[in-house]
Amino acid sequence: MSFTALELGLVALIFSWSGFVRTGLGFGGAALGLPLMMLVGGSPIDWLPIIGIHLFIFSGIALSKELKNVDWRYLKSSLPW
């Protein structure tokens, strides 16, 4: 797939918006981003690798922000090993 500059800009905007939705709500980035990206063009198979990268990036951001809120003592006691 080849994109024009406008389409690349739209994809970047959708990518950022759905990432903030996922980071804020904890879910929904792919569910909201995929239909919007399909409006730009292509089939879902074309967008799935980009959605996967999107999920890794914004999950990492959310994880790095929330690690300080983990109760590590309780987590250690609740694990079976």
Beta strands, then each sheet from edge to edge (+ up, - down):
end
